[in-house]
Amino acid sequence: MEVQLITSLQQRRPLVLAVTNFITAGAVANCLSAAGMSPLMPSDPAEAAELVALADAVVVNIGSVGAEQAALLRAVVTAARQLKKPLVLDPVAVGASQARRQLITELLAGPVTLIRGNASEIAVLAGAASHGHGIDAGDEPNLAQVAAACAKRHACLVVLSGPVDYVSDGQHTKALPGGSPLMPKVVGTGDMLSAFLAGCLTLPMAPLAAAELGTAYFGQAGVQADDGQLGHWLSNFLTVLAQAPHDFGKAVQTND
């Protein structure tokens, strides 16, 4: 892995505008800050355009779909497209309700740079049957094909996260180790990955390569944070993200 690119990311400290749900907002902000990025979290649609203009990248998720939050999501996504900012969409539990499916349909009416979701969320967006339960992924078959189908359908990058992560642009799909088995037990790790990937899309490299780099780095940081104690994982993870990449560099590999 080109860990010097992560070092350059920390030195540049990109501003990532994140619209997330109230449950994970603090975790997402702490993750971005620990990783050397600067989080910005708007709350009012009236300020969306001004704040998106300041941002280097944007990430939105539909963990909350109330009327006020939906209006904020629409305003931020519209501004991100107009200003051509890297835009990451996290379709949290998209298959759980009609309201979520409708909101995602609206948000995907225009282009996005990357969709990051679990297997069931990506299956829904690929037009396949989903076996998910709430925010939890179900046992979806042929995950590489699901990721590629979603990427083709929406003409964007897709990161399907799970025990093995899949990164696809619809033509090329790469499987990467998915991190620690403790990660699915910590609410918000997917939201954190989505936000981290938004920052990685500001790197001076092809977006697919940036998505692969960010996914692999995040997963390896999760492994490094695993001391076998669930209660320790999040604080350990933030510590790992905050350290210099060369501190665990050679353990992280994305080369074929």
Disulfide bonds with the S-S distance in Angstrom:
none
